[in-house]
Amino acid sequence: MLDRRRFLVGLAAGAAGLLVSRGKLPAFPVPKSLKPGANDKGQKSEIHTMAVVKGASPELATRKAIELIGGMGSFISKGDVVLVKPNIGWDRVPEQAANTNPVVVGTLVAMALEAGAKKVVVADNPCNDARRTYVRSGIADAAKSAGAEVVYMEDRHYVKTNLKGEVITDWLVFRGAIEADKIINVPIAKHHGLGGLTLAMKNLMGVTGGPRNLMHQRLPESLVDLGAFFKPRLTFLDAVRILKANGPQGGSMNDVVQLNTVAASADPVRIEAFGVTLFGKKIEDFPTVDLAEKRGLGTRDFRSTGFIEVDIG
């Protein structure tokens, strides 16, 4: 896998009009611990490539989901710089389900550090004022308490980047997303007025700057371009509470459904497809899933080999 930090350091930092090409990375490599093998009793071990966990405690559910897919050490190596990318887009409190659950974010930060990460950065490019969204969402406090560096995506943090997409080419990208050794994408499952739903791949819009509204002209293709370029090492879906209507901002508690559910996989397409089903919708009605599968980013058949679902109460 391309060492993005070394690559970026080799460029002229801060040069005007800098173009960065991230190179080709594997789509969703299966960690060694998830490949067929034997347990400590010599019995064949079960492979879990996706885990869905239901539980009243977001922290325990998060930890269980990661445990079931091999543990955070299967995804994060000692010395890694990790970007944890939640949705911090809106001036809303956690109960309104417009942003990623702060307990989920804090738990993932703590687990990455426990796995040996040198630094964990938490950041997003919100639609509302960041100084308010970071605080009101509860994410800033949760992330800092867990040991993360919480960063505001200011203009100086963007670098013009060649995404080599089918729709998106040169675009402003958060430098931290390029410098990070690993990205953990942590979307919340919610309704979206333009896209129908916002799930895994749309959450990656939050590491871009520039006129993001232009992406909505060909939204499915744009989202797949983002997924193909950034290739998060791990995708973790927060469905502790989902926003069933009036998204992405929400506001009314009448639009919130508490599911107490999380899902984890190295395959973002599985997560995307699973997220669609939470709203009682058909996967085939969301072209992002089909396009992402055709681009080799994963499989829509989230219940295929390696799927596990548990309820920890």
Backbone bond lengths (Angstrom), bond angles and torsions (degrees), N, CA, C in turn:
res aa  C-N    CA-C-N  psi(-1)  N-CA   C-N-CA  omega(-1)  CA-C   N-CA-C  phi
1 M - - - 1.463 - - 1.518 109.22 -
2 L 1.303 115.81 137.79 1.453 121.49 -178.11 1.507 110.48 -60.99
3 D 1.312 117.18 130.73 1.456 121.83 174.77 1.513 107.60 -79.86
4 R 1.331 116.85 99.62 1.458 120.02 -171.83 1.519 112.28 -68.71
5 R 1.337 117.06 -30.82 1.464 117.95 179.78 1.519 111.17 -67.26
6 R 1.345 116.83 -47.07 1.459 118.97 179.48 1.517 110.51 -61.49
7 F 1.321 115.76 -38.55 1.459 120.20 -178.63 1.519 110.66 -61.58
8 L 1.358 114.93 -46.00 1.455 118.52 -175.97 1.527 111.52 -71.16
9 V 1.352 115.47 -37.89 1.456 118.44 179.54 1.520 110.77 -61.17
10 G 1.317 117.05 -30.56 1.453 120.92 -179.87 1.510 113.87 -72.08
11 L 1.303 116.89 -9.01 1.460 120.36 178.66 1.519 110.02 -92.77
12 A 1.289 116.24 166.33 1.469 120.38 177.55 1.516 107.99 -76.80
13 A 1.320 116.49 102.45 1.460 121.13 -174.56 1.521 109.92 -62.56
14 G 1.336 113.28 132.85 1.456 119.16 174.85 1.511 114.82 78.22
15 A 1.302 119.66 4.60 1.462 120.07 -179.07 1.511 110.29 -66.88
16 A 1.318 116.69 139.55 1.461 121.03 -178.67 1.517 109.34 -65.62
17 G 1.350 114.51 135.34 1.463 119.37 176.73 1.513 113.13 71.12
18 L 1.336 117.35 22.15 1.461 120.96 -178.22 1.519 111.00 -60.66
19 L 1.335 116.74 133.93 1.460 122.03 176.84 1.510 108.74 -112.19
20 V 1.330 116.80 126.66 1.456 121.35 -179.18 1.519 108.94 -116.77
21 S 1.320 117.43 130.29 1.461 120.95 174.59 1.512 107.53 -110.70
22 R 1.320 117.20 120.92 1.453 121.10 -170.97 1.513 112.96 -81.34
23 G 1.302 118.59 -13.53 1.452 119.80 179.31 1.511 112.18 79.94
24 K 1.312 117.46 171.50 1.469 121.73 -175.52 1.519 110.11 -92.32
25 L 1.321 115.79 127.44 1.447 122.10 178.52 1.526 109.24 -115.22
26 P 1.313 118.13 157.17 1.460 119.44 175.89 1.512 110.45 -63.01
27 A 1.332 117.34 147.87 1.460 121.01 -173.46 1.528 112.15 -66.04
28 F 1.305 118.62 -59.03 1.460 120.27 178.55 1.526 108.06 -152.85
29 P 1.332 117.69 76.11 1.463 120.97 -176.54 1.520 111.45 -59.04
30 V 1.333 116.46 136.52 1.455 121.05 177.91 1.523 108.88 -80.81
31 P 1.340 117.89 122.89 1.461 120.14 179.35 1.525 111.69 -56.59
32 K 1.307 116.90 148.71 1.462 121.02 -178.37 1.517 111.58 -56.17
33 S 1.348 115.57 -36.55 1.456 118.84 -177.41 1.519 112.43 -68.72
34 L 1.340 117.50 -13.36 1.457 120.53 -179.32 1.515 112.43 -98.68
35 K 1.316 117.61 -6.69 1.449 120.34 179.81 1.532 110.13 -78.04
36 P 1.330 117.52 158.64 1.469 119.51 -178.14 1.519 111.69 -53.90
37 G 1.318 115.32 136.73 1.454 119.14 -179.55 1.513 109.65 -167.68
38 A 1.311 116.84 -161.49 1.459 121.36 -179.55 1.517 109.14 -122.41
39 N 1.340 115.79 147.37 1.456 118.60 176.51 1.521 109.40 -83.63
40 D 1.345 115.87 -172.46 1.465 118.07 -174.15 1.528 113.08 -70.23
41 K 1.356 116.74 -7.99 1.455 120.27 176.67 1.525 112.05 -101.31
42 G 1.334 115.16 6.33 1.448 119.75 179.22 1.509 114.20 82.60
43 Q 1.356 116.60 5.41 1.452 121.00 179.28 1.520 109.73 -87.97
44 K 1.330 115.83 152.73 1.454 119.87 -179.85 1.523 110.08 -63.96
45 S 1.312 116.45 128.76 1.456 120.41 -177.75 1.520 110.68 -85.39
46 E 1.320 115.58 149.53 1.460 121.30 179.73 1.529 109.64 -85.13
47 I 1.322 116.17 140.65 1.457 121.06 -179.66 1.522 108.84 -95.90
48 H 1.313 117.08 126.32 1.459 121.70 174.50 1.522 107.95 -117.65
49 T 1.306 115.77 109.60 1.466 119.95 178.60 1.519 111.93 -101.11
50 M 1.343 115.77 -10.24 1.461 120.53 172.93 1.512 109.02 -150.46
51 A 1.324 115.99 136.06 1.455 120.81 179.43 1.518 110.18 -127.99
52 V 1.322 115.64 133.64 1.463 122.87 171.82 1.521 106.72 -115.57
53 V 1.321 115.92 125.73 1.465 120.31 -176.97 1.521 109.49 -126.29
54 K 1.313 115.11 132.11 1.457 121.73 174.36 1.515 108.38 -109.60
55 G 1.328 115.86 136.00 1.455 119.51 -179.83 1.513 111.51 -176.49
56 A 1.311 116.18 149.77 1.459 121.04 -176.20 1.522 112.46 -70.71
57 S 1.321 117.29 -25.18 1.462 121.15 179.56 1.529 110.09 -98.48
58 P 1.337 118.70 113.49 1.473 119.91 178.76 1.526 112.47 -59.76
59 E 1.337 116.70 -34.41 1.464 118.73 179.70 1.524 111.32 -66.50
60 L 1.327 116.85 -48.49 1.461 119.93 -178.45 1.524 111.14 -66.80
61 A 1.335 116.78 -38.15 1.461 120.02 178.75 1.524 110.78 -64.77
62 T 1.331 116.59 -40.54 1.469 121.18 178.34 1.516 110.76 -62.93
63 R 1.308 116.21 -47.68 1.464 119.87 -179.56 1.527 111.16 -63.41
64 K 1.320 116.80 -38.93 1.463 119.54 -179.57 1.516 110.98 -66.80
65 A 1.335 117.09 -41.22 1.467 120.05 -179.44 1.525 111.14 -61.78
66 I 1.324 116.40 -42.72 1.468 119.82 179.08 1.519 110.79 -67.63
67 E 1.318 116.21 -39.56 1.468 119.94 177.54 1.516 110.97 -59.00
68 L 1.327 117.29 -41.63 1.462 121.67 -175.65 1.523 113.30 -69.00
69 I 1.315 117.58 -21.98 1.472 119.02 178.03 1.534 111.88 -104.07
70 G 1.328 115.37 19.51 1.458 118.69 171.25 1.500 116.36 113.99
71 G 1.340 117.39 -3.59 1.456 120.11 -179.25 1.517 112.06 87.24
72 M 1.308 116.78 153.69 1.461 120.74 -177.11 1.522 112.04 -62.45
73 G 1.324 117.03 -26.79 1.460 120.11 178.17 1.518 113.50 -65.94
74 S 1.334 117.32 -15.51 1.460 120.53 175.38 1.519 111.92 -76.35
75 F 1.326 116.44 -16.39 1.456 120.97 -175.35 1.527 112.89 -116.40
76 I 1.318 116.50 -30.77 1.460 121.85 -176.83 1.521 109.12 -115.20
77 S 1.330 116.08 131.23 1.463 121.20 179.44 1.523 110.60 -102.95
78 K 1.306 115.31 158.58 1.462 121.06 178.54 1.525 109.52 -59.90
79 G 1.325 116.26 130.80 1.453 121.30 178.77 1.511 114.97 91.29
80 D 1.337 118.05 -3.27 1.462 121.34 -179.34 1.528 111.71 -67.07
81 V 1.317 114.75 146.00 1.461 121.71 163.74 1.524 105.99 -97.93
82 V 1.319 116.49 122.65 1.456 122.23 -171.86 1.530 110.26 -117.06
83 L 1.314 115.89 132.87 1.459 121.41 170.59 1.520 108.42 -100.81
84 V 1.325 116.50 117.80 1.455 121.86 172.00 1.523 106.39 -97.48
85 K 1.334 116.71 116.97 1.455 122.07 -172.71 1.539 110.78 -112.08
86 P 1.351 116.38 92.62 1.456 119.67 173.81 1.526 111.12 -88.48
87 N 1.304 116.80 177.80 1.455 122.23 168.91 1.526 106.84 -92.61
88 I 1.338 115.33 114.87 1.475 120.87 176.87 1.524 107.58 -124.90
89 G 1.330 115.65 39.03 1.456 120.47 -166.79 1.510 116.74 -78.78
90 W 1.348 117.44 -18.84 1.454 118.19 -165.28 1.525 112.97 -132.57
91 D 1.321 114.86 149.84 1.463 123.17 179.76 1.526 108.33 -79.98
92 R 1.314 114.81 71.66 1.453 122.00 -175.95 1.528 109.74 -138.05
93 V 1.321 116.52 153.26 1.462 121.28 176.39 1.533 108.75 -85.87
94 P 1.327 118.45 161.61 1.471 120.53 -174.93 1.522 114.31 -55.37
95 E 1.321 117.25 -35.64 1.464 120.50 -177.00 1.525 112.89 -63.76
96 Q 1.340 117.32 -19.38 1.465 120.70 -178.86 1.525 113.49 -86.63
97 A 1.320 117.33 -4.73 1.472 123.35 170.84 1.526 113.98 58.73
98 A 1.315 116.88 35.26 1.466 120.50 175.69 1.525 111.54 -97.78
99 N 1.316 116.62 -19.78 1.464 122.70 -179.34 1.526 109.58 -125.78
100 T 1.324 115.96 163.18 1.463 120.52 178.13 1.526 110.71 -60.88
101 N 1.306 116.33 142.71 1.458 121.81 -179.62 1.532 110.26 -59.38
102 P 1.328 118.30 126.23 1.469 120.16 -175.83 1.522 113.94 -65.07
103 V 1.338 117.40 -30.94 1.468 119.70 178.56 1.524 110.24 -67.25
104 V 1.326 116.84 -39.17 1.466 120.88 176.26 1.525 110.26 -60.87
105 V 1.332 116.12 -46.00 1.472 120.38 -179.41 1.521 110.75 -62.34
106 G 1.327 116.96 -49.12 1.457 120.33 -179.26 1.515 112.78 -60.78
107 T 1.329 116.09 -38.13 1.466 120.23 179.86 1.523 111.34 -66.60
108 L 1.317 117.27 -42.15 1.465 120.49 178.74 1.529 111.22 -65.79
109 V 1.321 117.04 -37.92 1.467 120.58 175.75 1.525 109.65 -60.52
110 A 1.322 115.82 -49.86 1.464 120.03 -179.02 1.526 111.25 -59.76
111 M 1.327 117.18 -41.31 1.459 120.67 -178.53 1.524 111.64 -67.80
112 A 1.330 117.21 -37.07 1.466 119.70 177.99 1.526 110.34 -64.59
113 L 1.306 116.53 -41.04 1.469 120.03 177.97 1.528 110.85 -68.34
114 E 1.311 116.28 -38.82 1.467 119.86 176.72 1.524 111.15 -61.91
115 A 1.334 116.63 -30.85 1.470 121.61 -179.79 1.525 111.94 -79.43
116 G 1.332 117.08 -5.03 1.459 120.18 175.90 1.512 115.95 109.66
117 A 1.325 118.06 6.43 1.464 119.61 178.24 1.520 110.42 -58.25
118 K 1.321 116.05 138.25 1.462 120.69 178.78 1.523 111.11 -73.81
119 K 1.321 115.49 -37.45 1.464 120.73 -179.59 1.525 108.71 -152.93
120 V 1.325 115.34 142.19 1.458 121.16 174.19 1.523 108.02 -121.90
121 V 1.313 115.79 125.27 1.458 122.45 178.90 1.527 108.47 -107.84
122 V 1.324 116.24 136.39 1.460 122.21 174.62 1.517 108.00 -119.11
123 A 1.341 116.57 126.45 1.468 120.00 -176.43 1.515 110.60 -160.25
124 D 1.336 115.48 158.85 1.455 122.71 175.07 1.526 107.28 -158.53
125 N 1.323 115.50 157.28 1.465 121.51 173.80 1.523 107.07 -104.74
126 P 1.332 118.14 91.53 1.460 120.93 -171.09 1.521 113.23 -77.82
127 C 1.325 114.12 164.63 1.466 120.73 175.72 1.521 110.72 -82.75
128 N 1.339 117.17 -39.26 1.463 121.31 172.81 1.517 109.34 -87.39
129 D 1.322 116.96 174.88 1.458 121.64 -177.83 1.533 111.15 -61.50
130 A 1.322 116.08 126.31 1.464 121.13 -174.70 1.519 112.63 -60.72
131 R 1.345 116.76 -34.77 1.469 118.99 -178.38 1.521 111.51 -64.77
132 R 1.316 116.13 -22.52 1.454 120.10 176.89 1.531 111.38 -93.91
133 T 1.344 117.36 -44.87 1.465 119.45 -176.37 1.527 111.65 -64.20
134 Y 1.321 117.45 -39.95 1.454 120.34 -178.57 1.527 111.22 -61.60
135 V 1.347 115.86 -37.17 1.459 120.55 -177.88 1.520 111.07 -82.08
136 R 1.331 117.82 -51.96 1.466 121.71 -175.34 1.528 112.36 -62.97
137 S 1.321 116.78 -32.29 1.471 120.45 179.19 1.521 112.30 -69.89
138 G 1.328 116.07 -19.53 1.459 120.89 -175.41 1.513 113.26 82.68
139 I 1.328 116.81 -2.65 1.463 120.40 -173.97 1.522 112.00 -73.96
140 A 1.322 117.93 -38.92 1.470 119.86 -179.13 1.516 110.84 -58.56
141 D 1.324 116.98 -49.51 1.462 120.13 -179.15 1.521 111.51 -64.83
142 A 1.334 116.75 -43.64 1.465 119.87 -178.25 1.520 111.19 -63.72
143 A 1.329 116.35 -42.89 1.462 120.72 -178.21 1.520 111.35 -67.55
144 K 1.341 116.50 -45.08 1.467 120.08 179.45 1.519 111.12 -63.91
145 S 1.320 116.51 -41.72 1.466 120.19 -179.77 1.523 111.58 -62.21
146 A 1.333 115.98 -30.73 1.466 120.86 179.89 1.530 112.39 -83.62
147 G 1.332 117.11 -8.58 1.461 120.42 176.63 1.508 115.70 109.16
148 A 1.326 117.91 9.85 1.465 120.45 -177.88 1.521 111.77 -84.18
149 E 1.319 114.80 158.84 1.457 122.26 168.46 1.526 106.63 -95.21
150 V 1.320 116.77 116.22 1.464 121.51 -177.65 1.518 108.32 -95.26
151 V 1.343 115.74 122.93 1.467 121.69 -171.19 1.523 109.87 -120.22
152 Y 1.344 115.38 135.91 1.461 120.81 170.17 1.528 107.98 -88.38
153 M 1.325 116.50 132.71 1.463 120.25 -179.56 1.530 110.26 -81.80
154 E 1.324 115.58 84.91 1.458 121.31 178.61 1.527 109.81 -86.05
155 D 1.325 116.10 166.59 1.469 120.93 -175.59 1.519 112.37 -52.55
156 R 1.318 117.02 -37.37 1.468 120.75 -176.43 1.527 112.08 -69.35
157 H 1.314 116.93 -11.86 1.464 120.74 -177.89 1.525 113.45 -91.32
158 Y 1.335 116.92 1.54 1.463 120.02 -178.32 1.521 111.24 -103.33
159 V 1.310 115.50 147.23 1.455 121.41 178.23 1.527 108.14 -134.85
160 K 1.305 116.53 136.13 1.456 120.46 178.52 1.524 108.73 -67.94
161 T 1.322 115.28 127.34 1.458 121.18 -168.05 1.523 110.80 -133.65
162 N 1.325 116.28 141.06 1.454 120.99 175.66 1.522 108.79 -89.56
163 L 1.335 116.69 104.82 1.456 121.51 -178.85 1.525 112.79 -81.17
164 K 1.330 116.61 -12.30 1.470 121.81 177.55 1.527 112.17 53.18
165 G 1.323 115.93 36.35 1.450 119.66 -178.97 1.511 112.99 -88.26
166 E 1.298 115.43 172.33 1.461 120.41 176.70 1.526 110.92 -76.08
167 V 1.323 116.61 -26.48 1.458 122.29 177.75 1.521 110.99 -117.20
168 I 1.322 116.52 -44.42 1.463 121.67 -178.08 1.526 109.49 -97.07
169 T 1.314 115.61 125.19 1.465 119.96 175.96 1.527 108.42 -113.84
170 D 1.325 118.47 -104.34 1.460 120.41 179.75 1.529 110.19 -73.23
171 W 1.334 115.50 127.74 1.462 119.55 -176.79 1.530 109.08 -152.95
172 L 1.332 115.58 154.04 1.460 120.03 175.46 1.530 109.46 -77.38
173 V 1.332 115.93 127.59 1.465 122.31 -176.15 1.524 108.92 -128.88
174 F 1.311 115.80 142.02 1.461 122.14 175.38 1.531 109.48 -59.60
175 R 1.312 115.46 121.97 1.461 120.12 -176.67 1.533 112.22 -56.60
176 G 1.320 116.08 -35.42 1.455 119.36 -178.88 1.514 113.68 -63.08
177 A 1.340 117.02 -25.68 1.460 120.04 177.61 1.518 111.36 -73.58
178 I 1.328 116.74 -24.51 1.464 121.20 178.32 1.527 110.00 -87.38
179 E 1.311 116.23 -37.56 1.462 120.55 -178.07 1.525 112.56 -72.47
180 A 1.330 116.85 -28.03 1.468 119.89 -176.18 1.526 111.54 -63.66
181 D 1.317 115.76 142.66 1.463 120.33 173.93 1.522 110.44 -74.04
182 K 1.327 116.40 -36.06 1.465 121.98 -178.94 1.525 108.98 -138.38
183 I 1.330 115.19 146.94 1.459 121.74 174.25 1.519 108.53 -117.67
184 I 1.328 116.14 130.45 1.450 122.23 170.85 1.520 106.89 -108.93
185 N 1.313 116.06 113.60 1.458 122.10 -177.63 1.529 108.54 -91.50
186 V 1.343 116.95 123.35 1.466 120.99 -172.74 1.533 110.52 -127.02
187 P 1.335 117.55 74.50 1.460 120.25 179.30 1.518 112.30 -79.03
188 I 1.325 115.43 160.20 1.456 121.30 166.57 1.523 107.08 -102.40
189 A 1.307 117.43 146.09 1.467 122.04 178.91 1.528 108.77 -84.54
190 K 1.339 116.29 119.50 1.464 117.73 -179.49 1.522 111.71 -157.96
191 H 1.319 113.71 163.25 1.455 121.94 176.59 1.524 110.05 -68.65
192 H 1.339 115.22 149.97 1.464 120.40 176.31 1.522 108.20 -138.56
193 G 1.333 115.82 127.54 1.455 120.48 -174.38 1.510 114.89 -60.39
194 L 1.334 117.47 -33.81 1.462 121.15 -178.67 1.523 112.51 -94.40
195 G 1.310 116.67 -43.47 1.465 120.11 -174.62 1.513 114.64 -94.79
196 G 1.327 117.33 -1.20 1.460 120.26 -176.69 1.512 111.49 87.54
197 L 1.341 115.92 -58.51 1.458 122.53 176.33 1.520 108.51 -140.17
198 T 1.326 116.28 154.46 1.457 120.42 169.01 1.519 107.69 -119.94
199 L 1.341 114.51 121.85 1.454 121.06 -174.90 1.528 109.34 -132.05
200 A 1.322 117.27 -133.03 1.464 121.35 -171.13 1.523 113.58 -65.81
201 M 1.329 116.89 -56.14 1.465 118.46 -171.37 1.519 113.11 -73.51
202 K 1.325 117.08 -31.56 1.462 118.39 178.66 1.521 110.96 -68.19
203 N 1.325 116.31 -28.16 1.467 119.18 178.09 1.524 112.29 -61.50
204 L 1.344 116.64 -23.54 1.468 120.16 179.87 1.524 112.54 -72.67
205 M 1.329 118.00 -13.46 1.468 119.32 173.57 1.517 110.40 -59.94
206 G 1.328 116.50 -23.72 1.455 121.19 -178.37 1.509 115.42 -72.62
207 V 1.336 118.78 -2.05 1.469 119.91 173.00 1.525 110.40 -106.59
208 T 1.328 115.81 13.01 1.466 120.02 177.58 1.522 110.13 -115.86
209 G 1.339 115.58 157.73 1.452 122.03 173.93 1.516 109.17 -115.57
210 G 1.318 115.90 -151.51 1.457 119.77 176.43 1.515 112.81 69.75
211 P 1.324 117.41 -166.37 1.473 122.52 -176.92 1.524 111.67 -79.21
212 R 1.311 116.70 77.30 1.463 120.68 -174.14 1.525 112.56 -64.36
213 N 1.323 116.51 -20.72 1.468 118.89 177.65 1.526 111.89 -61.12
214 L 1.336 117.07 -25.13 1.462 120.27 179.18 1.524 111.69 -66.44
215 M 1.324 116.77 -26.27 1.461 119.38 178.87 1.522 111.48 -63.90
216 H 1.330 116.79 -26.70 1.460 120.12 -177.23 1.526 112.51 -71.34
217 Q 1.323 117.28 -12.59 1.455 119.33 178.24 1.528 111.03 -67.52
218 R 1.315 116.21 -33.93 1.465 122.17 173.40 1.521 107.08 -136.94
219 L 1.324 114.39 67.47 1.463 120.47 -168.72 1.526 114.01 -61.96
220 P 1.344 120.75 -51.09 1.467 118.70 -178.18 1.528 112.97 -56.31
221 E 1.336 116.21 -45.60 1.475 119.73 179.99 1.522 111.33 -64.40
222 S 1.335 116.24 -39.53 1.465 120.25 -179.83 1.525 110.76 -63.95
223 L 1.329 116.80 -42.73 1.461 120.16 -178.96 1.520 111.79 -65.36
224 V 1.321 116.41 -38.77 1.463 119.56 177.88 1.525 110.65 -67.43
225 D 1.326 117.43 -36.43 1.466 120.62 174.41 1.533 110.68 -58.60
226 L 1.322 116.28 -42.76 1.469 120.10 179.28 1.523 110.59 -65.38
227 G 1.335 116.44 -44.38 1.458 119.62 179.22 1.513 112.30 -62.68
228 A 1.335 116.61 -38.85 1.462 121.27 -179.24 1.521 111.59 -68.75
229 F 1.321 116.87 -31.96 1.457 119.67 -178.54 1.529 112.53 -81.10
230 F 1.328 116.72 -50.06 1.461 119.53 -172.88 1.528 112.75 -80.40
231 K 1.310 118.39 -32.54 1.467 122.77 177.05 1.533 112.55 42.77
232 P 1.320 118.30 69.52 1.467 119.70 177.96 1.523 111.27 -54.86
233 R 1.306 115.72 141.46 1.466 120.55 179.32 1.519 110.89 -69.71
234 L 1.335 115.12 -28.69 1.454 121.06 -177.87 1.528 108.15 -147.52
235 T 1.332 116.27 136.78 1.461 120.70 174.67 1.520 107.95 -117.73
236 F 1.333 115.76 128.37 1.463 121.53 -175.18 1.516 108.07 -127.98
237 L 1.330 117.01 115.29 1.458 121.91 -175.99 1.526 110.87 -94.38
238 D 1.323 115.16 125.19 1.453 122.03 175.21 1.524 108.87 -92.03
239 A 1.331 115.84 111.59 1.456 121.40 172.55 1.528 109.02 -126.13
240 V 1.329 114.82 33.48 1.462 119.36 174.20 1.527 108.05 -58.81
241 R 1.325 114.90 -48.30 1.459 122.61 168.67 1.518 106.87 -129.66
242 I 1.313 118.20 138.06 1.458 120.44 175.13 1.526 109.33 -116.81
243 L 1.323 114.89 151.85 1.464 121.72 178.18 1.527 107.01 -100.81
244 K 1.323 116.93 109.10 1.456 120.48 -171.38 1.522 113.58 -86.58
245 A 1.334 118.11 -13.56 1.462 121.15 -178.97 1.524 109.89 -157.45
246 N 1.335 115.39 162.56 1.462 122.90 176.24 1.529 113.26 59.84
247 G 1.327 115.16 31.72 1.455 120.06 174.89 1.518 110.54 -87.75
248 P 1.317 116.80 167.07 1.463 125.62 12.06 1.523 115.36 -87.98
249 Q 1.341 117.10 -6.68 1.463 119.52 -173.42 1.517 113.16 -89.52
250 G 1.316 116.71 -37.06 1.450 120.27 -179.32 1.519 112.48 61.52
251 G 1.309 115.10 -152.09 1.460 120.71 -179.81 1.516 111.57 145.13
252 S 1.333 116.99 -38.93 1.457 121.25 -178.49 1.520 110.56 -91.48
253 M 1.319 115.66 134.13 1.467 119.71 176.96 1.526 111.63 -68.19
254 N 1.325 116.84 -16.19 1.467 120.16 176.71 1.528 111.96 -66.67
255 D 1.331 116.68 -19.12 1.462 121.11 -179.12 1.523 112.99 -94.34
256 V 1.320 116.99 1.65 1.468 121.49 -175.29 1.529 110.17 -102.96
257 V 1.328 115.39 134.12 1.469 121.76 174.50 1.525 108.25 -122.11
258 Q 1.316 116.51 127.39 1.464 120.39 179.24 1.525 109.34 -89.97
259 L 1.343 116.10 115.02 1.464 121.52 -179.26 1.524 112.75 -106.70
260 N 1.343 117.15 -18.94 1.468 121.13 -178.27 1.527 111.35 51.33
261 T 1.325 115.07 47.22 1.468 121.06 -175.27 1.518 110.74 -130.51
262 V 1.315 116.21 142.42 1.463 122.38 171.93 1.521 108.03 -134.41
263 A 1.327 116.40 159.33 1.467 120.64 178.77 1.519 108.96 -143.90
264 A 1.322 116.37 142.45 1.459 121.27 -176.99 1.514 111.06 -137.07
265 S 1.340 115.81 140.23 1.465 121.45 175.59 1.518 109.07 -166.84
266 A 1.332 114.95 155.64 1.461 119.45 169.83 1.521 110.82 -79.88
267 D 1.333 116.92 -11.13 1.461 123.18 -178.67 1.531 109.40 -99.18
268 P 1.336 118.36 105.46 1.468 120.30 -176.86 1.521 113.44 -68.30
269 V 1.325 118.07 -24.59 1.462 120.08 -178.55 1.526 110.24 -72.17
270 R 1.314 116.49 -37.39 1.466 119.85 173.77 1.529 110.32 -58.68
271 I 1.322 115.46 -45.96 1.467 120.13 -179.48 1.521 109.96 -62.62
272 E 1.322 116.29 -43.33 1.467 121.52 179.94 1.530 110.32 -60.03
273 A 1.327 116.28 -47.19 1.459 120.90 -178.23 1.528 111.09 -65.54
274 F 1.313 116.70 -43.12 1.468 120.12 177.55 1.520 110.68 -60.98
275 G 1.314 116.93 -43.26 1.458 120.88 -179.30 1.515 112.69 -58.67
276 V 1.319 116.89 -37.52 1.467 120.94 178.37 1.522 110.41 -59.56
277 T 1.324 117.28 -40.69 1.466 120.78 -175.86 1.526 112.40 -68.24
278 L 1.309 118.09 -21.80 1.462 121.05 179.43 1.522 111.95 -64.78
279 F 1.327 115.64 -21.07 1.463 120.75 -178.67 1.532 111.93 -102.86
280 G 1.338 116.35 10.07 1.450 120.73 179.32 1.516 113.22 69.11
281 K 1.332 116.40 25.12 1.461 121.09 -177.74 1.530 110.55 -105.69
282 K 1.324 115.33 165.10 1.453 121.24 -179.83 1.520 110.80 -91.42
283 I 1.320 115.85 134.99 1.464 120.65 -178.32 1.519 110.91 -59.94
284 E 1.339 116.67 -37.86 1.467 120.22 -176.83 1.529 112.81 -66.79
285 D 1.319 117.31 -13.04 1.466 120.14 178.17 1.524 112.41 -84.43
286 F 1.330 116.59 -0.99 1.462 121.12 -179.48 1.529 108.60 -119.64
287 P 1.333 116.45 96.81 1.470 120.48 -173.32 1.522 114.38 -62.17
288 T 1.321 117.79 -19.97 1.472 119.45 177.87 1.522 110.73 -58.02
289 V 1.327 116.89 -39.95 1.471 121.19 -178.79 1.519 110.51 -63.52
290 D 1.319 116.84 -47.30 1.459 121.51 -179.04 1.527 111.20 -64.17
291 L 1.326 116.38 -45.11 1.466 120.29 -179.13 1.528 111.21 -64.57
292 A 1.325 116.49 -40.00 1.464 119.71 -179.92 1.515 111.30 -65.68
293 E 1.321 116.76 -39.07 1.465 120.39 177.69 1.527 110.38 -64.51
294 K 1.329 116.86 -43.12 1.458 120.62 179.80 1.527 111.92 -65.61
295 R 1.334 117.10 -28.18 1.462 120.61 177.38 1.528 112.49 -82.26
296 G 1.320 116.98 0.30 1.460 120.24 177.13 1.511 115.06 82.48
297 L 1.326 117.40 21.42 1.463 120.29 -177.75 1.522 113.05 -87.30
298 G 1.331 117.75 -8.83 1.449 120.17 179.99 1.512 110.91 157.22
299 T 1.334 115.20 -165.47 1.457 120.72 -178.03 1.521 110.98 -124.26
300 R 1.341 115.69 142.45 1.459 120.23 177.32 1.523 111.49 -76.49
301 D 1.325 116.84 -18.51 1.460 121.33 -177.34 1.521 108.80 -79.03
302 F 1.326 116.28 77.70 1.464 119.57 -171.58 1.522 112.22 -69.18
303 R 1.334 117.38 -18.49 1.462 120.21 178.05 1.530 113.02 -90.80
304 S 1.312 117.50 9.94 1.456 120.39 179.42 1.524 110.09 -72.03
305 T 1.318 116.30 -171.97 1.459 122.38 -173.03 1.525 112.61 -45.46
306 G 1.310 116.25 129.93 1.444 120.93 175.98 1.506 114.89 97.56
307 F 1.332 118.40 -1.32 1.471 121.02 -179.89 1.505 110.19 -80.18
308 I 1.339 115.50 138.80 1.460 120.30 175.14 1.522 108.45 -142.85
309 E 1.325 115.44 142.60 1.471 121.79 177.85 1.513 108.18 -132.76
310 V 1.331 116.49 127.50 1.458 120.36 -178.42 1.525 109.38 -134.92
311 D 1.314 115.09 156.48 1.480 122.80 175.24 1.520 107.65 -121.03
312 I 1.321 115.60 115.62 1.470 119.34 -177.56 1.528 111.30 -97.78
313 G 1.326 115.80 4.26 1.461 120.34 174.47 1.523 115.20 76.07
